[in-house]
C-alpha cells in the first residue's frame, strides 16, 4: 500500500470523527458533550497513532525491499564474474592444451 493511500484513508477517518465531534457539541448538553468529545478525541488520537505505525511499517518494508534488491544485484554481479572467470579458464586451457 502506498503512503498516499494510507493518508487518504486516515483523512476520511479524521473527517468523520470531526463531524461526530461537531454533532456531539451541537446536540447534547455540555457535560455529556465534554465526555463524548473526550471519547471521540481519544479515537482521533488512536487513529493517528495507527496511521504513524502503518507509515513506519511501509517505510521499513520499502527499505527491506531495496536491501533485498541490492543483495540480489550483488549476487548477480558475483555470479557474472565467476562465469567470466570460468570461461577465461576454459579458453586458456583450450589454448595451451
N, C-alpha and C positions, 0 to 999 in steps of 0.2 A: 504494500500500500504506500502511496506517495504521501509526503508530508503535507502537501496542499489538500489532499483528500481528508487527512486527519483534522486539519484546521477547519475545513468546511463542515465536517460532521459536528465538531465541537462548537462551531459558530451557531448552528441551529439549536444545539442543546442549550447553550447560554441564552440565546434569544427566547426560547420557550420558558426557561426558568425565570428570565427577566419579566416576561409577560405575566407569569404566575405571581411574581412579587408585586407587580402593579395591581393585579386583580385583588390580591390579599389586602393591600393597603386601602383600596377603594371600597371593598365590600364588607370588611369586618371591623369590629370595634378595635380601638387602639391596642388594648392589652393582648387580645388574640392576634392582632396583626403583627405585633412585635415577635411573638412566639413563632408565628408562621413564617415571617421573614427570616428569623434565625435558622429555622429548619431549611428553608429554600437556599439561604446563603451557604449553609453547610453543603448542600447538594452542588452548588456552583463551585465551592472550594474543592470538593472531591472530583468533580468533572474536570477541573483544570489540572488537578494532580494526575488524573488518569491520562489527560492529554499530554502532559510533560513526560510521563512514563512511556506512552506509546511513541512519542517522537524520539526519545532517547533510545528505545528499543530499535526503532527504524534506523537510526544512525549507527548503532552497533552492528546491525545486520548488514548495512551497506559497507561498513568498514571491514567486516569479516569477508564479504564477497570480494572486495578489492584485494584483500590479502590473499584469498584463495586463487584469484586470477593471476596475481603476481607470482605466486608459488608455481602455478601451472605453466606460466611463461618461462620461469627459471628452469623448470624441469624439461620443458621442450627445448630450450637452448642447450642444456647439458646433453640431452639425447642427440641433438643435431651435431654437436661437437664430437660425441662418441662415434656416431655414424661416419662422420667425415674422417676421423682418425682410423676407423676400421677400413674404410675404402682406400685411404692412403697406404695403410699397411698391406692390403691386398695388392695394390698396384706395385708397391715396392717389392713384394715377394715375387710377383709375376715377372717383374723387370729383371731381377737378379737371379732367378732360377731358370 
